Amino acid sequence: MNAAFDSWQTFFAMGGYAFYVWLAVAATLLPLLGLVFHTFWQRKQLLDEVSRRQAREQRIRQSQRSKQAADAWGKSS
């Protein structure tokens, strides 16, 4: 198997089309990286929202239990 380029310099020069080739590479990789970072950020936001909702629901249930206990105590006295 023969190497397509003789040296790293010729590889990066891409036979005189380096500007177009590396621009295409950047135009592909940058949005993909942005998508990966956005996905991780969105996942964190979603998990935080679920955690906040669960905590709120737990506070509501505790409040309802303490209210029921206070009502039961008031009726028994």
MODELLER restraints for C-alpha pairs under 7 A, 6 or more apart:
rsr = mdl.restraints
at = mdl.atoms
rsr.add(forms.Gaussian(group=physical.xy_distance, feature=features.Distance(at['CA:5:A'], at['CA:11:A']), mean=5.61, stdev=0.5))
rsr.add(forms.Gaussian(group=physical.xy_distance, feature=features.Distance(at['CA:12:A'], at['CA:18:A']), mean=6.47, stdev=0.5))
